Amino acid sequence: MMSYTVNVARQVLRDVEEAVFYKRELGIYPKNIEKFIMNLDTLMYDKLENSPLIGTSLSYRLDVSTNIRYLMEDDYTLFYDVQDNEKK
């Protein structure tokens, strides 16, 4: 089975850092924050690498044709697109 290369934009990493910051400021238990980070890491680097179409097409929510897909993790929405030329 061919897997895909996952390229994570710097903005995504900054957004995750910001989400973690807000969770800390809200007093979320550290173990729950760790779990959130681990789940996002698994989602971005394992699940999307092997099954990039697991997310829902944004076209289902908007009346616009787009290749953008999204997934929910906890209270975080991850938007991404799949580029066929990025297979390993």
N, C-alpha and C positions, 0 to 999 in steps of 0.2 A: 504494500500500500504506500502510495506517495504521501509524504507529509509536506506541509507548507512551512515557509519561513515566516516567522512572526517578527515584524518590525514595529517596535513600540516608539511612538513619537515622544519627544522630550516633554511636550505639553501633557501627555497622559501621565507620565511619571510625576510631574509637578502637581497635577490634579489629585493623584493618589496621596502624595505628601500632604496636600491641603486637606483632603478628607480625613486623614489620620490626625492632623492637627486639630480639626474641629471635633472629632470624636474624643480626643484627649480633653479638650476644653469643656466638653459637655459632661465629662466625668464618666465616660464609658469605661467599663472594666478593662484593664490591660489585656487580659486573656481574650476578650472579645475583639479587641483591636488586632491582636496577633492573628486570630482566626480570620478576620476580615482580610488582612494582608496576605496570608497564606492562600485563602480562597481565590483572591484576585490573581496572585502569582500562578496558581494552578490553572486558572481559567485562561489567562493570557498566554502562558508558555507551554502548556500541555494540551488542554482541550482544543484551543483554536488551531494549534499546530496540526492536530490529527483530524479534527472535524470543524473546519472553518464555517460551515453553513448551519451550525447549531443555533445561531442567533436568529432573531426575527427581522425580516426585511422592513426597513423604515418606510418603504412604499405602502405597506399595509396601514400605517398610521397617518401618512400624508398623501395627498392627492398629487404626488409628484413621482416620476420614475427616477429611482436612484439605486445604486449598488450598495449603499450604506446599510449595515445591519447593526443590531444592538442586542445586548444581554444585560440582565439585571443581576447584581451581586449585592446582597444586603440592601442598602439604600443607595447604591451607586449604579449608575447606568454607564455601560461601556459601549461606545460607538466604534465601529470599525468597518473596513471594506476588505474584500478578498480580491487579490490580483492574481490571475491565473499564471502569470509568468514568475511567480515567487515560489514555485514548488522546489523542493530540495531534489 
